[in-house]
């Protein structure tokens, strides 16, 4: 099941990318890697990503800026973003949530905590996606039902 879920890891530190990706690959997740905010945005243009693990402290464009851009775009606004960073000040944590982050994990982190949070946010996303699909299906059914009633009404009016 996890092999259908695609996680983007964004960090300018190659060692961090390696460690986190190895943890997630053990769980059979599909992984995409980016070493900058700009490269992360490019990955998102061509891949359907289910979750993003995003470092805050990166050169040129920090993780907060990347998250803000993601949350402004209809095609990426619903992707959960988990900040994975050494910045532990309350102001940074609050800013992460204000930018649209779903969670905030401090470095250094424990493997079990990372995996638990990733799993929880992926499950929540799957439930949200299912509810959106149900809503669309319900609207289609309602629209079909209303058209059918309208057509039946026209037939009944002709037969009077």
MOTA-V692454 format. One record per pair of residues at least 6 apart in sequence whose ideal C-beta (glycine too) atoms are under 6 Angstrom apart, sorted by the first residue. I is the first residue (numbers start at 1). J is the second residue. D is the distance in Angstrom with one decimal. If there is no record, write none. Layout:
i	j	d
I	J	D
I	J	D
This chain:
i	j	d
2	27	5.4
2	28	4.2
2	29	5.0
3	28	4.8
5	29	5.5
5	50	4.8
5	122	5.6
6	30	4.4
6	49	5.2
6	50	5.2
7	24	5.8
7	29	5.1
7	31	5.8
7	51	4.9
8	32	4.6
8	43	5.8
8	49	4.6
8	52	4.7
9	17	5.7
9	20	5.2
9	21	5.8
9	33	5.5
9	53	4.7
10	34	4.6
10	40	4.3
10	54	4.8
10	55	6.0
11	17	5.2
11	55	4.1
12	35	5.4
12	58	4.5
17	33	5.2
21	31	4.8
23	111	5.4
24	31	5.7
32	43	5.2
32	47	5.9
34	40	3.9
34	43	5.3
37	58	5.9
37	61	3.4
37	66	4.0
40	66	5.9
44	76	5.6
49	79	5.7
51	80	5.2
51	121	5.8
51	122	5.6
52	79	5.8
52	81	4.7
53	82	5.3
53	84	4.9
54	63	4.5
54	81	5.4
54	83	5.6
55	63	5.4
55	84	5.9
55	85	5.6
56	62	5.8
56	63	3.9
56	83	5.7
56	85	3.9
56	87	5.2
63	83	6.0
64	99	5.0
67	81	5.1
67	99	4.4
67	100	5.4
67	101	5.8
68	99	5.2
70	76	4.4
71	77	5.1
71	100	3.7
80	102	4.0
80	121	4.4
80	125	5.5
81	101	4.9
81	102	5.8
82	103	4.4
83	96	4.6
83	101	5.1
83	104	4.7
84	105	5.0
86	107	4.4
88	106	5.1
93	104	5.1
96	104	4.9
102	121	5.5
103	117	5.5
